Amino acid sequence: PTLAGMTELAPDEATALRLDAADPLRGFRDRFHFPTNAAGNPKIYLVGNSLGLAPKTAGDYVQVELDRWATLGVDGHFTGDLAWEPYHQLATDPLAALTGGHADEVLAMSTLTLNLHLLLISFYRPTNERHKILIEEHAFPSDHFLAESQIRQRGFDPATSLSTVAPRPGAETLDPDDILAAITEAGDELALVLLPGVQYFTGQVLPMAEITAAAHAVGAAAGFDLAHAIGNVELALHDWEVDFAAWCGYKYLNGGPGGTAGVFVHRRHVADQSLPKLLGWWGTNRDTRFEMATRFDAIPTVESWQVSNAGILSLAALRAALEIFSEVATEAGADPMPTLRAKSLQQQAYLDSLLDARLAGRVESITPRDPAQRGCQQALRVIAPDHAGRAVFEALETADVMCDWREPNVIRAAPVPLYNSFQDIYRFVDTLDGILT
């Protein structure tokens, strides 16, 4: 999307109203439930980077499955268009559109960290010569823990097999050149790169295509945690030749708390039966699954990584959310993300103009200004004298503005283009200005 003139958006409410009136996505806001205050008025919800809003259809979709369970019992697995045995496949095409993957490469299943563990069984295959995993120094704790535990499980020591890349002294975000240099430096010792698509704390978007190419150049695999990337930024996992990726379903995908997650495995690996993996009944040939044989006959898609049947009630909520993305795609073409991304960048430009005009010297953003390195989230630090960041965050909560707090000193605010308005952004900054006055 073109960014011409975005940085010149006037920092006033009239601009917000004008942009909202012209917003082709404005109708989708009404498809979601917003938390309300004691008076029943909707709060300003800018925390979709932590938990996306509930689609209004989610309860209906879950209730349908509860009713099918009540009336059909076990026959629900094989009855009708919503049969539970292949139910997970209803999420495949929307997830393929959101990830830039093919239908045989994407799968809704399980939870994020468990999925990463399952994928590392396949893609982290250390030898005495090539045993290192590269992560970021300030990785989300689960990613750090899983890398350490996978290294120990293979008989290696994280002290020598876990490498990290950090921001330069005085910087908040990673320099992409430093990531590529760290990959090159690890060289023949590097087995795997495991990085986020979008860094959870700063909101920085990493150059996934370049990282993948650099990893492959030294003989390593490249995988990504897309928890903060899917539904936020445009992805082209197949074309970038990413080896694997995993994501949760409850942030920008709006699939519900602890909802069904997903995985991507590149097509060149999907049919490779030499890859080690943890096997389960649900990864074997669907046509012969119920013959109860004990010879694993892998499904020739990413479904062979499934270890058990899907949680239908959770998947029903995710399906409701993904159908909304598909409606955006219907209006914009096959992929909903260019339309969502164009609005997101405009929202960020408007937020920048407000922060510059009204809060300069009192609040600073540690999210990159470069549009290519940012998604929905702004990570803000309060620098105003005599104002503690935690107290400011709590004052925002009291004023019915929902953001989130990350230790030691960052307020994260994420205008989500699917349901947040430009006026939400104006009211957020106006409220923050009032708190800091």
TORKOL-4160 file (C-alpha; in steps of 0.2 Angstrom, whole numbers, padded with zeros to 4 digits, m for minus):
437
<pt num="1" X="0000" Y="0000" Z="0000"/>
<pt num="2" X="0006" Y="0018" Z="m0004"/>
<pt num="3" X="0010" Y="0028" Z="0012"/>
<pt num="4" X="0010" Y="0045" Z="0003"/>
<pt num="5" X="0004" Y="0058" Z="0014"/>
<pt num="6" X="0001" Y="0047" Z="0029"/>
<pt num="7" X="0014" Y="0055" Z="0040"/>
<pt num="8" X="0006" Y="0072" Z="0037"/>
<pt num="9" X="m0011" Y="0067" Z="0044"/>
<pt num="10" X="m0017" Y="0081" Z="0055"/>
<pt num="11" X="m0017" Y="0076" Z="0074"/>
<pt num="12" X="m0035" Y="0081" Z="0078"/>
<pt num="13" X="m0052" Y="0072" Z="0080"/>
<pt num="14" X="m0059" Y="0079" Z="0064"/>
<pt num="15" X="m0045" Y="0069" Z="0055"/>
<pt num="16" X="m0051" Y="0053" Z="0064"/>
<pt num="17" X="m0069" Y="0056" Z="0059"/>
<pt num="18" X="m0064" Y="0059" Z="0041"/>
<pt num="19" X="m0054" Y="0043" Z="0040"/>
<pt num="20" X="m0067" Y="0033" Z="0049"/>
<pt num="21" X="m0080" Y="0039" Z="0037"/>
<pt num="22" X="m0069" Y="0034" Z="0022"/>
<pt num="23" X="m0064" Y="0017" Z="0030"/>
<pt num="24" X="m0070" Y="0002" Z="0019"/>
<pt num="25" X="m0068" Y="m0009" Z="0034"/>
<pt num="26" X="m0078" Y="0001" Z="0046"/>
<pt num="27" X="m0093" Y="m0011" Z="0045"/>
<pt num="28" X="m0083" Y="m0025" Z="0052"/>
<pt num="29" X="m0082" Y="m0017" Z="0069"/>
<pt num="30" X="m0100" Y="m0021" Z="0072"/>
<pt num="31" X="m0095" Y="m0040" Z="0070"/>
<pt num="32" X="m0087" Y="m0040" Z="0087"/>
<pt num="33" X="m0091" Y="m0039" Z="0106"/>
<pt num="34" X="m0082" Y="m0024" Z="0115"/>
<pt num="35" X="m0080" Y="m0025" Z="0134"/>
<pt num="36" X="m0091" Y="m0012" Z="0142"/>
<pt num="37" X="m0090" Y="m0001" Z="0158"/>
<pt num="38" X="m0102" Y="m0001" Z="0172"/>
<pt num="39" X="m0113" Y="0011" Z="0162"/>
<pt num="40" X="m0114" Y="m0001" Z="0148"/>
<pt num="41" X="m0103" Y="0009" Z="0136"/>
<pt num="42" X="m0090" Y="0001" Z="0126"/>
<pt num="43" X="m0072" Y="0003" Z="0132"/>
<pt num="44" X="m0058" Y="0008" Z="0120"/>
<pt num="45" X="m0050" Y="m0009" Z="0117"/>
<pt num="46" X="m0032" Y="m0008" Z="0111"/>
<pt num="47" X="m0026" Y="m0025" Z="0117"/>
<pt num="48" X="m0030" Y="m0037" Z="0102"/>
<pt num="49" X="m0011" Y="m0041" Z="0102"/>
<pt num="50" X="m0014" Y="m0050" Z="0119"/>
<pt num="51" X="m0032" Y="m0057" Z="0116"/>
<pt num="52" X="m0043" Y="m0052" Z="0101"/>
<pt num="53" X="m0061" Y="m0048" Z="0103"/>
<pt num="54" X="m0075" Y="m0060" Z="0102"/>
<pt num="55" X="m0084" Y="m0062" Z="0086"/>
<pt num="56" X="m0103" Y="m0060" Z="0088"/>
<pt num="57" X="m0105" Y="m0077" Z="0079"/>
<pt num="58" X="m0093" Y="m0086" Z="0090"/>
<pt num="59" X="m0106" Y="m0091" Z="0103"/>
<pt num="60" X="m0118" Y="m0097" Z="0090"/>
<pt num="61" X="m0105" Y="m0108" Z="0081"/>
<pt num="62" X="m0100" Y="m0115" Z="0098"/>
<pt num="63" X="m0118" Y="m0118" Z="0103"/>
<pt num="64" X="m0121" Y="m0127" Z="0086"/>
<pt num="65" X="m0108" Y="m0140" Z="0091"/>
<pt num="66" X="m0115" Y="m0141" Z="0109"/>
<pt num="67" X="m0132" Y="m0145" Z="0101"/>
<pt num="68" X="m0124" Y="m0158" Z="0089"/>
<pt num="69" X="m0116" Y="m0166" Z="0103"/>
<pt num="70" X="m0132" Y="m0167" Z="0113"/>
<pt num="71" X="m0142" Y="m0174" Z="0099"/>
<pt num="72" X="m0130" Y="m0184" Z="0089"/>
<pt num="73" X="m0117" Y="m0190" Z="0102"/>
<pt num="74" X="m0103" Y="m0200" Z="0094"/>
<pt num="75" X="m0112" Y="m0199" Z="0077"/>
<pt num="76" X="m0107" Y="m0181" Z="0077"/>
<pt num="77" X="m0090" Y="m0186" Z="0071"/>
<pt num="78" X="m0096" Y="m0191" Z="0054"/>
<pt num="79" X="m0113" Y="m0183" Z="0051"/>
<pt num="80" X="m0116" Y="m0168" Z="0040"/>
<pt num="81" X="m0106" Y="m0154" Z="0033"/>
<pt num="82" X="m0099" Y="m0150" Z="0051"/>
<pt num="83" X="m0093" Y="m0168" Z="0055"/>
<pt num="84" X="m0080" Y="m0167" Z="0068"/>
<pt num="85" X="m0068" Y="m0180" Z="0060"/>
<pt num="86" X="m0063" Y="m0167" Z="0046"/>
<pt num="87" X="m0068" Y="m0152" Z="0055"/>
<pt num="88" X="m0051" Y="m0144" Z="0056"/>
<pt num="89" X="m0051" Y="m0143" Z="0037"/>
<pt num="90" X="m0063" Y="m0129" Z="0038"/>
<pt num="91" X="m0049" Y="m0118" Z="0044"/>
<pt num="92" X="m0037" Y="m0123" Z="0031"/>
<pt num="93" X="m0041" Y="m0111" Z="0017"/>
<pt num="94" X="m0042" Y="m0095" Z="0028"/>
<pt num="95" X="m0026" Y="m0100" Z="0036"/>
<pt num="96" X="m0017" Y="m0103" Z="0019"/>
<pt num="97" X="m0023" Y="m0085" Z="0014"/>
<pt num="98" X="m0016" Y="m0077" Z="0030"/>
<pt num="99" X="0001" Y="m0086" Z="0030"/>
<pt num="100" X="0004" Y="m0086" Z="0011"/>
<pt num="101" X="0005" Y="m0105" Z="0012"/>
<pt num="102" X="m0004" Y="m0119" Z="0002"/>
<pt num="103" X="m0018" Y="m0130" Z="0009"/>
<pt num="104" X="m0006" Y="m0145" Z="0011"/>
<pt num="105" X="0006" Y="m0134" Z="0021"/>
<pt num="106" X="m0006" Y="m0126" Z="0035"/>
<pt num="107" X="m0015" Y="m0134" Z="0049"/>
<pt num="108" X="m0026" Y="m0128" Z="0064"/>
<pt num="109" X="m0021" Y="m0139" Z="0079"/>
<pt num="110" X="m0016" Y="m0139" Z="0097"/>
<pt num="111" X="m0007" Y="m0124" Z="0106"/>
<pt num="112" X="0008" Y="m0113" Z="0101"/>
<pt num="113" X="0022" Y="m0119" Z="0112"/>
<pt num="114" X="0017" Y="m0138" Z="0110"/>
<pt num="115" X="0016" Y="m0136" Z="0091"/>
<pt num="116" X="0034" Y="m0128" Z="0092"/>
<pt num="117" X="0040" Y="m0143" Z="0102"/>
<pt num="118" X="0032" Y="m0155" Z="0089"/>
<pt num="119" X="0040" Y="m0145" Z="0075"/>
<pt num="120" X="0057" Y="m0145" Z="0083"/>
<pt num="121" X="0057" Y="m0164" Z="0085"/>
<pt num="122" X="0057" Y="m0163" Z="0066"/>
<pt num="123" X="0068" Y="m0148" Z="0062"/>
<pt num="124" X="0081" Y="m0148" Z="0076"/>
<pt num="125" X="0092" Y="m0162" Z="0072"/>
<pt num="126" X="0109" Y="m0158" Z="0080"/>
<pt num="127" X="0125" Y="m0167" Z="0077"/>
<pt num="128" X="0142" Y="m0164" Z="0087"/>
<pt num="129" X="0147" Y="m0152" Z="0073"/>
<pt num="130" X="0130" Y="m0143" Z="0070"/>
<pt num="131" X="0120" Y="m0141" Z="0086"/>
<pt num="132" X="0116" Y="m0123" Z="0089"/>
<pt num="133" X="0099" Y="m0114" Z="0090"/>
<pt num="134" X="0099" Y="m0095" Z="0087"/>
<pt num="135" X="0085" Y="m0086" Z="0096"/>
<pt num="136" X="0084" Y="m0067" Z="0101"/>
<pt num="137" X="0091" Y="m0063" Z="0118"/>
<pt num="138" X="0074" Y="m0056" Z="0124"/>
<pt num="139" X="0063" Y="m0070" Z="0117"/>
<pt num="140" X="0046" Y="m0073" Z="0123"/>
<pt num="141" X="0049" Y="m0084" Z="0138"/>
<pt num="142" X="0041" Y="m0100" Z="0131"/>
<pt num="143" X="0052" Y="m0099" Z="0116"/>
<pt num="144" X="0067" Y="m0098" Z="0126"/>
<pt num="145" X="0062" Y="m0112" Z="0137"/>
<pt num="146" X="0057" Y="m0123" Z="0123"/>
<pt num="147" X="0074" Y="m0120" Z="0114"/>
<pt num="148" X="0083" Y="m0124" Z="0130"/>
<pt num="149" X="0073" Y="m0140" Z="0134"/>
<pt num="150" X="0075" Y="m0146" Z="0116"/>
<pt num="151" X="0094" Y="m0144" Z="0117"/>
<pt num="152" X="0095" Y="m0153" Z="0134"/>
<pt num="153" X="0083" Y="m0167" Z="0127"/>
<pt num="154" X="0096" Y="m0170" Z="0113"/>
<pt num="155" X="0110" Y="m0172" Z="0125"/>
<pt num="156" X="0118" Y="m0155" Z="0122"/>
<pt num="157" X="0121" Y="m0140" Z="0134"/>
<pt num="158" X="0112" Y="m0123" Z="0131"/>
<pt num="159" X="0128" Y="m0115" Z="0138"/>
<pt num="160" X="0136" Y="m0120" Z="0122"/>
<pt num="161" X="0122" Y="m0124" Z="0110"/>
<pt num="162" X="0110" Y="m0109" Z="0113"/>
<pt num="163" X="0115" Y="m0093" Z="0104"/>
<pt num="164" X="0107" Y="m0076" Z="0105"/>
<pt num="165" X="0106" Y="m0060" Z="0096"/>
<pt num="166" X="0102" Y="m0044" Z="0105"/>
<pt num="167" X="0099" Y="m0026" Z="0101"/>
<pt num="168" X="0115" Y="m0015" Z="0100"/>
<pt num="169" X="0119" Y="m0005" Z="0116"/>
<pt num="170" X="0107" Y="0009" Z="0119"/>
<pt num="171" X="0095" Y="0002" Z="0106"/>
<pt num="172" X="0078" Y="m0006" Z="0109"/>
<pt num="173" X="0076" Y="m0016" Z="0093"/>
<pt num="174" X="0086" Y="m0029" Z="0084"/>
<pt num="175" X="0096" Y="m0023" Z="0069"/>
<pt num="176" X="0092" Y="m0034" Z="0054"/>
<pt num="177" X="0110" Y="m0034" Z="0049"/>
<pt num="178" X="0115" Y="m0041" Z="0066"/>
<pt num="179" X="0103" Y="m0055" Z="0064"/>
<pt num="180" X="0110" Y="m0060" Z="0047"/>
<pt num="181" X="0128" Y="m0058" Z="0054"/>
<pt num="182" X="0124" Y="m0069" Z="0069"/>
<pt num="183" X="0118" Y="m0082" Z="0057"/>
<pt num="184" X="0134" Y="m0081" Z="0046"/>
<pt num="185" X="0145" Y="m0081" Z="0061"/>
<pt num="186" X="0137" Y="m0097" Z="0068"/>
<pt num="187" X="0140" Y="m0105" Z="0051"/>
<pt num="188" X="0142" Y="m0123" Z="0051"/>
<pt num="189" X="0138" Y="m0125" Z="0069"/>
<pt num="190" X="0120" Y="m0118" Z="0067"/>
<pt num="191" X="0106" Y="m0131" Z="0066"/>
<pt num="192" X="0091" Y="m0120" Z="0068"/>
<pt num="193" X="0086" Y="m0102" Z="0068"/>
<pt num="194" X="0070" Y="m0099" Z="0079"/>
<pt num="195" X="0064" Y="m0081" Z="0079"/>
<pt num="196" X="0048" Y="m0071" Z="0080"/>
<pt num="197" X="0039" Y="m0064" Z="0065"/>
<pt num="198" X="0035" Y="m0049" Z="0076"/>
<pt num="199" X="0044" Y="m0046" Z="0092"/>
<pt num="200" X="0031" Y="m0047" Z="0106"/>
<pt num="201" X="0038" Y="m0033" Z="0117"/>
<pt num="202" X="0043" Y="m0019" Z="0104"/>
<pt num="203" X="0031" Y="m0024" Z="0090"/>
<pt num="204" X="0046" Y="m0025" Z="0078"/>
<pt num="205" X="0043" Y="m0035" Z="0062"/>
<pt num="206" X="0058" Y="m0045" Z="0057"/>
<pt num="207" X="0064" Y="m0048" Z="0039"/>
<pt num="208" X="0058" Y="m0066" Z="0038"/>
<pt num="209" X="0063" Y="m0069" Z="0020"/>
<pt num="210" X="0080" Y="m0063" Z="0022"/>
<pt num="211" X="0083" Y="m0073" Z="0039"/>
<pt num="212" X="0077" Y="m0088" Z="0030"/>
<pt num="213" X="0089" Y="m0086" Z="0015"/>
<pt num="214" X="0103" Y="m0083" Z="0027"/>
<pt num="215" X="0099" Y="m0098" Z="0037"/>
<pt num="216" X="0098" Y="m0109" Z="0022"/>
<pt num="217" X="0115" Y="m0102" Z="0015"/>
<pt num="218" X="0124" Y="m0109" Z="0030"/>
<pt num="219" X="0114" Y="m0126" Z="0030"/>
<pt num="220" X="0102" Y="m0122" Z="0044"/>
<pt num="221" X="0083" Y="m0123" Z="0045"/>
<pt num="222" X="0073" Y="m0108" Z="0048"/>
<pt num="223" X="0057" Y="m0107" Z="0059"/>
<pt num="224" X="0046" Y="m0093" Z="0066"/>
<pt num="225" X="0035" Y="m0090" Z="0080"/>
<pt num="226" X="0020" Y="m0080" Z="0072"/>
<pt num="227" X="0010" Y="m0077" Z="0087"/>
<pt num="228" X="0011" Y="m0058" Z="0084"/>
<pt num="229" X="0012" Y="m0059" Z="0065"/>
<pt num="230" X="m0002" Y="m0069" Z="0059"/>
<pt num="231" X="m0017" Y="m0058" Z="0055"/>
<pt num="232" X="m0006" Y="m0043" Z="0058"/>
<pt num="233" X="0006" Y="m0042" Z="0044"/>
<pt num="234" X="0007" Y="m0049" Z="0026"/>
<pt num="235" X="0015" Y="m0066" Z="0026"/>
<pt num="236" X="0022" Y="m0077" Z="0011"/>
<pt num="237" X="0029" Y="m0092" Z="0020"/>
<pt num="238" X="0029" Y="m0103" Z="0005"/>
<pt num="239" X="0037" Y="m0091" Z="m0007"/>
<pt num="240" X="0050" Y="m0086" Z="0007"/>
<pt num="241" X="0054" Y="m0105" Z="0008"/>
<pt num="242" X="0052" Y="m0104" Z="0027"/>
<pt num="243" X="0054" Y="m0122" Z="0034"/>
<pt num="244" X="0041" Y="m0121" Z="0048"/>
<pt num="245" X="0031" Y="m0109" Z="0058"/>
<pt num="246" X="0018" Y="m0110" Z="0072"/>
<pt num="247" X="0006" Y="m0097" Z="0079"/>
<pt num="248" X="m0008" Y="m0095" Z="0092"/>
<pt num="249" X="m0026" Y="m0092" Z="0087"/>
<pt num="250" X="m0031" Y="m0080" Z="0101"/>
<pt num="251" X="m0022" Y="m0063" Z="0097"/>
<pt num="252" X="m0025" Y="m0055" Z="0080"/>
<pt num="253" X="m0035" Y="m0071" Z="0074"/>
<pt num="254" X="m0048" Y="m0068" Z="0087"/>
<pt num="255" X="m0051" Y="m0087" Z="0091"/>
<pt num="256" X="m0054" Y="m0086" Z="0109"/>
<pt num="257" X="m0044" Y="m0087" Z="0125"/>
<pt num="258" X="m0031" Y="m0102" Z="0124"/>
<pt num="259" X="m0039" Y="m0106" Z="0107"/>
<pt num="260" X="m0034" Y="m0118" Z="0094"/>
<pt num="261" X="m0017" Y="m0113" Z="0086"/>
<pt num="262" X="m0009" Y="m0118" Z="0070"/>
<pt num="263" X="0007" Y="m0124" Z="0060"/>
<pt num="264" X="0015" Y="m0122" Z="0043"/>
<pt num="265" X="0027" Y="m0134" Z="0036"/>
<pt num="266" X="0034" Y="m0131" Z="0019"/>
<pt num="267" X="0029" Y="m0142" Z="0005"/>
<pt num="268" X="0046" Y="m0148" Z="0002"/>
<pt num="269" X="0046" Y="m0156" Z="0019"/>
<pt num="270" X="0028" Y="m0162" Z="0020"/>
<pt num="271" X="0031" Y="m0178" Z="0010"/>
<pt num="272" X="0048" Y="m0182" Z="0018"/>
<pt num="273" X="0044" Y="m0197" Z="0028"/>
<pt num="274" X="0062" Y="m0197" Z="0034"/>
<pt num="275" X="0059" Y="m0183" Z="0045"/>
<pt num="276" X="0057" Y="m0188" Z="0064"/>
<pt num="277" X="0041" Y="m0183" Z="0072"/>
<pt num="278" X="0030" Y="m0188" Z="0087"/>
<pt num="279" X="0017" Y="m0199" Z="0079"/>
<pt num="280" X="m0001" Y="m0200" Z="0084"/>
<pt num="281" X="m0017" Y="m0208" Z="0078"/>
<pt num="282" X="m0024" Y="m0193" Z="0069"/>
<pt num="283" X="m0008" Y="m0191" Z="0058"/>
<pt num="284" X="m0012" Y="m0207" Z="0049"/>
<pt num="285" X="m0021" Y="m0211" Z="0033"/>
<pt num="286" X="m0039" Y="m0205" Z="0035"/>
<pt num="287" X="m0046" Y="m0219" Z="0024"/>
<pt num="288" X="m0039" Y="m0233" Z="0035"/>
<pt num="289" X="m0038" Y="m0224" Z="0052"/>
<pt num="290" X="m0052" Y="m0233" Z="0059"/>
<pt num="291" X="m0045" Y="m0250" Z="0054"/>
<pt num="292" X="m0035" Y="m0248" Z="0070"/>
<pt num="293" X="m0019" Y="m0254" Z="0062"/>
<pt num="294" X="m0003" Y="m0250" Z="0071"/>
<pt num="295" X="0008" Y="m0246" Z="0055"/>
<pt num="296" X="0009" Y="m0227" Z="0053"/>
<pt num="297" X="0003" Y="m0222" Z="0036"/>
<pt num="298" X="0006" Y="m0204" Z="0035"/>
<pt num="299" X="m0006" Y="m0192" Z="0028"/>
<pt num="300" X="0003" Y="m0184" Z="0013"/>
<pt num="301" X="0000" Y="m0166" Z="0020"/>
<pt num="302" X="0005" Y="m0156" Z="0036"/>
<pt num="303" X="m0009" Y="m0166" Z="0044"/>
<pt num="304" X="0004" Y="m0180" Z="0047"/>
<pt num="305" X="0010" Y="m0169" Z="0062"/>
<pt num="306" X="m0007" Y="m0171" Z="0071"/>
<pt num="307" X="m0006" Y="m0182" Z="0086"/>
<pt num="308" X="m0024" Y="m0181" Z="0091"/>
<pt num="309" X="m0041" Y="m0176" Z="0086"/>
<pt num="310" X="m0046" Y="m0157" Z="0087"/>
<pt num="311" X="m0055" Y="m0148" Z="0101"/>
<pt num="312" X="m0071" Y="m0144" Z="0092"/>
<pt num="313" X="m0078" Y="m0131" Z="0103"/>
<pt num="314" X="m0062" Y="m0121" Z="0102"/>
<pt num="315" X="m0061" Y="m0124" Z="0083"/>
<pt num="316" X="m0079" Y="m0118" Z="0081"/>
<pt num="317" X="m0074" Y="m0101" Z="0089"/>
<pt num="318" X="m0059" Y="m0099" Z="0078"/>
<pt num="319" X="m0070" Y="m0104" Z="0062"/>
<pt num="320" X="m0081" Y="m0089" Z="0066"/>
<pt num="321" X="m0067" Y="m0077" Z="0067"/>
<pt num="322" X="m0058" Y="m0084" Z="0051"/>
<pt num="323" X="m0075" Y="m0082" Z="0042"/>
<pt num="324" X="m0074" Y="m0063" Z="0045"/>
<pt num="325" X="m0056" Y="m0063" Z="0038"/>
<pt num="326" X="m0063" Y="m0072" Z="0023"/>
<pt num="327" X="m0076" Y="m0059" Z="0021"/>
<pt num="328" X="m0063" Y="m0046" Z="0020"/>
<pt num="329" X="m0054" Y="m0057" Z="0007"/>
<pt num="330" X="m0070" Y="m0058" Z="m0003"/>
<pt num="331" X="m0071" Y="m0039" Z="m0005"/>
<pt num="332" X="m0053" Y="m0037" Z="m0008"/>
<pt num="333" X="m0047" Y="m0053" Z="m0018"/>
<pt num="334" X="m0041" Y="m0069" Z="m0012"/>
<pt num="335" X="m0030" Y="m0062" Z="0003"/>
<pt num="336" X="m0037" Y="m0051" Z="0016"/>
<pt num="337" X="m0021" Y="m0045" Z="0022"/>
<pt num="338" X="m0016" Y="m0031" Z="0010"/>
<pt num="339" X="m0033" Y="m0022" Z="0014"/>
<pt num="340" X="m0030" Y="m0024" Z="0033"/>
<pt num="341" X="m0012" Y="m0020" Z="0032"/>
<pt num="342" X="m0016" Y="m0004" Z="0022"/>
<pt num="343" X="m0028" Y="0002" Z="0035"/>
<pt num="344" X="m0016" Y="m0003" Z="0049"/>
<pt num="345" X="m0001" Y="0007" Z="0042"/>
<pt num="346" X="m0013" Y="0022" Z="0040"/>
<pt num="347" X="m0018" Y="0020" Z="0058"/>
<pt num="348" X="0000" Y="0019" Z="0064"/>
<pt num="349" X="0004" Y="0035" Z="0054"/>
<pt num="350" X="m0011" Y="0044" Z="0062"/>
<pt num="351" X="m0005" Y="0038" Z="0079"/>
<pt num="352" X="0012" Y="0044" Z="0076"/>
<pt num="353" X="0006" Y="0061" Z="0072"/>
<pt num="354" X="m0004" Y="0062" Z="0088"/>
<pt num="355" X="0010" Y="0056" Z="0098"/>
<pt num="356" X="0022" Y="0068" Z="0090"/>
<pt num="357" X="0010" Y="0083" Z="0092"/>
<pt num="358" X="0003" Y="0080" Z="0109"/>
<pt num="359" X="0015" Y="0068" Z="0119"/>
<pt num="360" X="0032" Y="0072" Z="0113"/>
<pt num="361" X="0044" Y="0073" Z="0128"/>
<pt num="362" X="0032" Y="0064" Z="0139"/>
<pt num="363" X="0030" Y="0047" Z="0130"/>
<pt num="364" X="0042" Y="0038" Z="0118"/>
<pt num="365" X="0038" Y="0024" Z="0106"/>
<pt num="366" X="0051" Y="0010" Z="0105"/>
<pt num="367" X="0042" Y="0002" Z="0090"/>
<pt num="368" X="0052" Y="0006" Z="0074"/>
<pt num="369" X="0045" Y="0020" Z="0064"/>
<pt num="370" X="0049" Y="0011" Z="0047"/>
<pt num="371" X="0033" Y="0004" Z="0040"/>
<pt num="372" X="0042" Y="m0011" Z="0035"/>
<pt num="373" X="0047" Y="m0015" Z="0053"/>
<pt num="374" X="0030" Y="m0012" Z="0062"/>
<pt num="375" X="0013" Y="m0020" Z="0064"/>
<pt num="376" X="m0002" Y="m0015" Z="0073"/>
<pt num="377" X="0007" Y="m0013" Z="0090"/>
<pt num="378" X="0015" Y="0002" Z="0098"/>
<pt num="379" X="0026" Y="m0001" Z="0113"/>
<pt num="380" X="0026" Y="0015" Z="0123"/>
<pt num="381" X="0037" Y="0021" Z="0137"/>
<pt num="382" X="0032" Y="0035" Z="0149"/>
<pt num="383" X="0046" Y="0047" Z="0151"/>
<pt num="384" X="0037" Y="0062" Z="0158"/>
<pt num="385" X="0045" Y="0067" Z="0175"/>
<pt num="386" X="0035" Y="0063" Z="0190"/>
<pt num="387" X="0024" Y="0050" Z="0181"/>
<pt num="388" X="0027" Y="0031" Z="0184"/>
<pt num="389" X="0023" Y="0021" Z="0169"/>
<pt num="390" X="0013" Y="0008" Z="0179"/>
<pt num="391" X="0003" Y="0021" Z="0187"/>
<pt num="392" X="m0001" Y="0029" Z="0170"/>
<pt num="393" X="m0006" Y="0012" Z="0164"/>
<pt num="394" X="m0018" Y="0010" Z="0179"/>
<pt num="395" X="m0025" Y="0027" Z="0175"/>
<pt num="396" X="m0029" Y="0022" Z="0158"/>
<pt num="397" X="m0038" Y="0007" Z="0164"/>
<pt num="398" X="m0048" Y="0018" Z="0176"/>
<pt num="399" X="m0053" Y="0029" Z="0161"/>
<pt num="400" X="m0059" Y="0013" Z="0151"/>
<pt num="401" X="m0044" Y="0012" Z="0140"/>
<pt num="402" X="m0039" Y="m0006" Z="0138"/>
<pt num="403" X="m0020" Y="m0008" Z="0134"/>
<pt num="404" X="m0008" Y="m0020" Z="0142"/>
<pt num="405" X="0008" Y="m0018" Z="0153"/>
<pt num="406" X="0024" Y="m0027" Z="0150"/>
<pt num="407" X="0038" Y="m0026" Z="0163"/>
<pt num="408" X="0049" Y="m0017" Z="0166"/>
<pt num="409" X="0041" Y="m0001" Z="0158"/>
<pt num="410" X="0031" Y="m0003" Z="0143"/>
<pt num="411" X="0013" Y="0000" Z="0139"/>
<pt num="412" X="0008" Y="m0009" Z="0123"/>
<pt num="413" X="m0007" Y="m0002" Z="0113"/>
<pt num="414" X="m0012" Y="m0011" Z="0097"/>
<pt num="415" X="m0025" Y="m0003" Z="0085"/>
<pt num="416" X="m0032" Y="m0018" Z="0076"/>
<pt num="417" X="m0038" Y="m0013" Z="0058"/>
<pt num="418" X="m0052" Y="m0026" Z="0058"/>
<pt num="419" X="m0062" Y="m0018" Z="0073"/>
<pt num="420" X="m0053" Y="m0003" Z="0079"/>
<pt num="421" X="m0057" Y="0015" Z="0073"/>
<pt num="422" X="m0047" Y="0030" Z="0070"/>
<pt num="423" X="m0057" Y="0038" Z="0084"/>
<pt num="424" X="m0052" Y="0025" Z="0096"/>
<pt num="425" X="m0034" Y="0030" Z="0093"/>
<pt num="426" X="m0038" Y="0049" Z="0095"/>
<pt num="427" X="m0047" Y="0045" Z="0111"/>
<pt num="428" X="m0033" Y="0035" Z="0118"/>
<pt num="429" X="m0020" Y="0048" Z="0115"/>
<pt num="430" X="m0032" Y="0062" Z="0121"/>
<pt num="431" X="m0035" Y="0052" Z="0137"/>
<pt num="432" X="m0016" Y="0048" Z="0139"/>
<pt num="433" X="m0013" Y="0067" Z="0137"/>
<pt num="434" X="m0025" Y="0071" Z="0151"/>
<pt num="435" X="m0017" Y="0059" Z="0163"/>
<pt num="436" X="0000" Y="0066" Z="0160"/>
<pt num="437" X="m0005" Y="0084" Z="0161"/>
